[in-house]
Amino acid sequence: MKTLKDMLAEARQVVPEQGPADLKRRLDAGEPVVVVDVRDPDEYRDGHIEDAANISRGFLEFRIGTVAPEPSTPLVLYCQTGLRSMLAARQLKELGFENVVNLQGGFQKWAQSGLPVAKDRPLSTEQIQRYSRHFLLPQVGEKGQRKLLRSKVLLIGAGGLGSPTALYLAAAGVGTIGLMDGDVVDVSNLQRQILHSTKDVGRPKVESGTETIRNLNPDVNVISLPTRIDVDNVMDIIKDYDLVVDGSDNFDTRYLVNDACYLAGKTNIHGSIFQFEGMASVFAPNQGPCYRCLYPTPPPAGLVPS
């Protein structure tokens, strides 16, 4: 009769393993890998790898098709220590899945390596009602909404670009918004900067914007940053955020934000507008060019209006 040790030894002969750092590199590079957590739901809720699908070991053979419809789908399985997932990976191999890897050391080693861990918190009744339309969208759903609530976005500029961006991020339930702007509200701003109102004229934009966001969605933690971004503070400020949205109105800031995001490995969402024309771009690290790649040098001063 085979022992657990025998079964694990046999499984390791056919199932390759990779460490947490290797998996993190694959995920950061945007590889189309499907990560499956084979632990029980209560273990998963206590902490899991971001974007991992939770399919308990006992249901894996029946439900794996929901996340991996093709046998060639790259799969990485994990459990708490890597033992259950090793046996589960072997089972998938026997079912014909060609590209199955076990996470060496499991979730325990992932967490001990200091890699990011996501935790699911129960949604309140009010949150379920507020985000009910998101739950109907397969591209979002409850899992996507939980991810939004855990997300942190830095918004540079609370003006014409930053205003609608802030409102929609807050309405969608982005959990933390860093609102950065060193200006005050002027009456001439009000025909386009919808984050502010007439009563806010003369107030700092981050103060007015924070109030508006909190009134719209009390779920959102707004971090007010009433200053301008510069070479001395940029790296320290962006380090705590998942995404940076650049709504600035000058080239010095755009190039500074681009370079900082590149160095920090942060995705830079860039927007610009002039009269009735505008553009938006996503500069994701290791997935394409950056802003400076497209525009190596800024235009001469005064040639392009802000």
C-alpha positions in Angstrom: 0.0 0.0 0.0 1.4 3.4 -1.0 2.0 6.0 1.7 1.6 9.7 1.3 5.3 10.0 1.0 5.3 7.6 -2.0 2.4 9.4 -3.7 4.2 12.8 -3.3 7.5 11.3 -4.7 5.6 10.0 -7.7 3.8 13.3 -8.3 7.1 15.2 -8.2 8.4 13.1 -11.0 5.7 14.5 -13.4 4.8 17.9 -11.9 7.3 20.7 -12.0 7.6 23.2 -9.2 8.4 26.9 -9.1 9.1 29.2 -6.2 7.0 32.3 -5.2 9.5 34.7 -6.7 9.3 33.0 -10.1 5.5 33.0 -10.0 5.5 36.7 -9.1 7.7 37.5 -12.0 5.4 35.6 -14.4 2.4 37.5 -13.0 4.1 40.9 -13.2 5.1 40.1 -16.8 1.5 39.6 -17.7 1.8 36.0 -18.6 -1.6 34.3 -19.2 -1.2 32.0 -16.2 -4.1 30.8 -14.2 -3.4 30.5 -10.5 -5.7 28.1 -8.6 -5.9 27.9 -4.8 -7.1 24.4 -3.9 -7.6 25.1 -0.2 -11.0 25.3 1.5 -12.9 28.6 1.3 -12.3 29.5 4.9 -8.5 29.2 4.3 -8.8 31.3 1.1 -10.7 34.1 2.9 -8.0 34.4 5.5 -5.5 35.2 2.8 -4.7 34.3 -0.8 -2.7 35.4 -3.8 -4.4 38.2 -5.7 -6.5 37.0 -8.7 -6.2 33.3 -7.6 -9.3 31.2 -8.3 -10.5 29.3 -5.3 -11.5 25.7 -6.2 -11.3 23.3 -3.3 -9.4 20.1 -3.8 -12.5 18.0 -3.6 -14.2 19.9 -6.5 -11.1 20.5 -8.6 -11.8 17.9 -11.3 -15.4 19.1 -11.7 -14.8 22.8 -11.8 -11.3 23.3 -13.3 -13.0 23.8 -16.7 -14.5 27.1 -15.5 -11.0 28.7 -15.3 -9.1 26.5 -17.7 -11.3 25.6 -20.6 -8.3 24.3 -22.7 -5.9 21.6 -21.6 -3.0 23.8 -22.8 -3.9 26.6 -20.3 -0.9 27.4 -18.1 -1.8 26.5 -14.5 -0.1 27.1 -11.2 -1.7 25.3 -8.2 -1.1 26.0 -4.5 -2.3 25.0 -1.1 -1.0 26.0 2.3 2.3 24.1 2.2 2.4 22.7 -1.4 1.4 19.1 -0.6 -2.3 19.0 -1.4 -1.7 21.0 -4.5 1.1 18.7 -5.7 -1.3 15.7 -5.6 -4.0 17.9 -7.2 -1.6 18.9 -10.0 -0.8 15.3 -10.7 -4.5 14.6 -11.0 -4.9 17.3 -13.6 -1.9 16.0 -15.5 -3.7 12.6 -15.7 -6.8 14.4 -16.9 -4.8 15.8 -19.8 -3.8 19.2 -18.7 -0.4 19.8 -20.3 1.0 22.8 -18.5 0.5 22.4 -14.7 3.0 23.7 -12.1 2.9 23.4 -8.3 3.9 26.4 -6.2 6.8 25.2 -4.1 6.1 25.8 -0.4 2.5 26.8 -1.1 0.8 30.0 0.3 2.9 29.7 3.5 6.1 30.3 1.6 4.6 33.0 -0.6 3.5 35.0 2.5 6.8 34.4 4.3 8.6 35.8 1.3 6.9 39.1 1.8 4.8 38.9 -1.4 1.4 40.6 -1.5 -1.5 38.8 0.2 -5.1 39.6 -0.4 -7.8 39.1 2.2 -11.5 39.0 1.7 -13.7 40.9 4.1 -17.4 40.4 4.3 -19.4 43.0 2.3 -22.0 44.9 4.3 -25.6 45.0 3.3 -25.1 48.6 2.1 -22.1 47.6 0.0 -24.0 44.8 -1.6 -26.8 47.2 -2.6 -24.4 50.0 -3.7 -22.3 47.7 -6.0 -25.1 45.4 -7.1 -24.8 46.4 -10.8 -21.1 45.5 -10.7 -22.1 42.0 -9.4 -24.1 41.5 -12.6 -21.1 42.1 -14.8 -19.0 39.0 -15.4 -15.9 41.1 -15.9 -16.3 42.5 -12.4 -18.6 40.4 -10.1 -18.2 40.1 -6.4 -14.5 39.1 -6.7 -13.7 42.1 -8.8 -15.5 44.4 -6.5 -13.5 43.1 -3.5 -10.4 43.8 -5.5 -11.5 47.4 -6.2 -12.1 47.9 -2.5 -8.6 46.7 -1.8 -7.0 48.9 -4.5 -5.0 52.1 -4.0 -4.8 54.7 -6.8 -2.8 57.9 -6.7 -4.5 60.7 -8.6 -2.1 63.6 -9.5 -4.2 66.7 -10.2 -7.7 67.5 -9.1 -8.6 69.7 -12.1 -10.2 69.1 -15.5 -8.8 65.5 -15.9 -8.7 64.6 -12.2 -12.2 65.7 -11.4 -14.2 63.1 -13.4 -11.5 60.5 -12.8 -11.8 60.9 -9.0 -15.6 60.8 -9.1 -15.7 57.6 -11.2 -13.0 55.9 -9.1 -14.9 56.7 -6.0 -18.2 55.7 -7.3 -16.8 52.3 -8.5 -15.5 51.6 -5.0 -11.8 52.0 -5.3 -10.8 51.7 -1.6 -8.0 54.2 -1.3 -7.6 57.3 -3.4 -4.6 59.6 -3.0 -5.7 63.1 -4.1 -2.7 65.3 -4.9 -2.9 69.0 -6.0 -1.3 72.1 -4.7 -3.8 74.7 -6.1 -6.9 76.3 -4.8 -10.3 76.4 -6.5 -10.8 79.4 -8.8 -14.2 80.4 -10.2 -12.8 79.9 -13.7 -12.3 76.2 -12.9 -16.0 75.5 -12.3 -17.1 75.0 -15.9 -15.1 71.8 -16.2 -13.7 70.8 -12.8 -16.8 69.0 -11.5 -15.2 67.9 -8.3 -15.7 71.4 -6.9 -18.6 73.8 -6.6 -19.2 77.5 -6.2 -19.0 77.4 -2.4 -15.5 75.9 -2.7 -13.9 78.9 -4.5 -10.7 79.8 -2.6 -10.5 76.4 -0.9 -7.6 74.0 -1.5 -8.6 71.6 -4.3 -7.7 68.5 -2.3 -9.9 69.8 0.6 -12.9 70.4 -1.7 -12.3 67.1 -3.6 -11.9 65.0 -0.5 -15.3 66.3 0.8 -17.0 65.6 -2.5 -15.6 62.1 -2.7 -16.6 61.2 0.9 -20.1 62.5 0.3 -20.3 60.3 -2.8 -18.9 57.1 -1.3 -18.0 56.8 2.4 -16.3 53.5 1.6 -13.4 55.4 0.1 -10.3 56.3 2.1 -9.1 59.6 0.7 -5.6 60.6 1.4 -5.2 64.4 0.9 -1.9 65.5 -0.5 -2.0 69.4 -0.8 1.3 69.7 -2.5 2.9 69.5 -5.9 4.8 66.4 -6.9 8.6 67.0 -7.4 11.8 65.1 -7.7 12.2 65.1 -3.9 8.9 63.5 -3.0 7.7 61.5 -6.0 9.3 58.1 -5.1 8.2 58.2 -1.5 4.6 59.2 -2.5 4.0 56.6 -5.3 5.4 53.6 -3.5 2.2 52.9 -1.6 -0.2 52.9 -4.6 -1.1 50.2 -7.1 -1.7 52.7 -10.0 -0.8 56.3 -10.7 -3.2 58.4 -12.7 -1.4 61.5 -14.1 -3.9 64.3 -14.7 -1.2 67.0 -14.6 -1.2 70.0 -17.0 2.6 70.5 -17.6 5.3 68.5 -19.3 7.8 68.7 -16.4 5.4 66.8 -14.2 4.5 64.3 -16.9 8.1 63.3 -17.5 8.8 63.2 -13.8 5.8 60.9 -13.1 6.7 58.7 -16.1 10.3 58.2 -14.9 9.3 57.6 -11.3 6.7 55.0 -12.4 9.2 53.3 -14.6 11.8 53.0 -11.8 9.2 51.9 -9.3 7.5 49.4 -11.6 4.1 51.2 -11.3 1.5 51.4 -14.0 1.1 55.0 -15.2 -2.3 56.0 -16.6 -1.7 59.2 -18.6 -4.3 61.6 -19.9 -4.2 64.9 -21.7 -6.7 67.2 -23.4 -6.7 70.4 -25.5 -10.1 72.0 -26.3 -12.1 69.2 -27.9 -9.3 66.7 -28.4 -7.8 64.4 -25.9 -5.9 61.2 -25.4 -5.5 58.5 -22.7 -2.7 55.9 -22.5 -1.7 53.1 -20.2 2.0 52.7 -19.6 2.4 49.4 -17.9 5.9 48.3 -16.8 7.4 45.5 -18.9 4.4 45.4 -21.2 5.1 48.2 -23.6 6.8 51.6 -24.1 6.7 54.4 -21.5 5.8 58.0 -22.1 9.4 59.0 -22.6 9.8 56.2 -25.1 7.1 57.8 -27.3 8.2 61.4 -26.7 11.9 61.4 -25.8 12.1 65.1 -25.1 9.4 67.7 -24.1 8.5 70.4 -26.6 10.1 73.8 -26.3 8.6 76.0 -23.6 5.6 78.0 -24.8 5.0 75.9 -28.0 2.2 73.8 -26.5 -0.5 75.4 -24.2 -1.2 73.7 -20.9 
